[in-house]
Amino acid sequence: MEKNRFKERFMGVPIENHTTAAWANMENTKPVSNVNLPSETEVMNAKEWVDTNEK
């Protein structure tokens, strides 16, 4: 009986696309913790998205 190798075949295929994520267009990082600080444009886009999608 042949083994199902679907998982092994597609292990290298990424599931998520991070190019449009909040951390994709980072402006600065904090020096000690290395936390991303997004640009002002990204913050405004995030706020607009939240405001339009709240119930």
C-alpha positions in Angstrom: 0.0 0.0 0.0 1.4 3.4 -1.0 1.8 5.9 1.8 0.0 9.3 1.6 2.9 11.8 1.1 0.8 14.9 0.6 2.1 16.5 3.8 5.7 15.7 2.9 5.3 17.1 -0.6 3.8 20.5 0.5 5.9 21.2 3.7 7.9 23.9 1.9 4.8 25.8 0.7 4.1 28.8 3.0 0.6 29.1 4.3 0.5 32.8 5.0 1.5 35.8 3.0 3.3 38.3 5.2 3.7 41.1 2.6 0.6 42.9 3.7 0.9 42.3 7.4 1.3 45.1 9.9 5.0 44.4 10.4 5.7 44.3 6.6 6.4 48.1 6.3 8.3 48.7 9.5 9.8 52.1 10.1 12.0 51.5 13.2 12.7 49.0 15.8 13.2 49.4 19.5 16.9 48.9 20.3 16.7 46.5 23.2 13.5 44.5 22.6 13.8 44.6 18.7 10.0 45.3 18.5 8.7 46.7 15.3 7.4 50.3 15.2 5.2 50.7 12.1 5.1 53.9 10.1 2.3 56.4 10.7 0.6 55.4 7.4 0.4 51.8 8.6 -1.1 52.9 12.0 -3.8 55.0 10.2 -4.6 52.1 7.8 -5.0 49.7 10.8 -7.2 52.2 12.6 -9.4 52.6 9.5 -9.7 48.9 9.1 -10.7 48.5 12.8 -13.3 51.3 12.5 -14.9 49.9 9.4 -15.0 46.3 10.8 -16.4 46.9 14.2 -20.0 45.9 15.0 
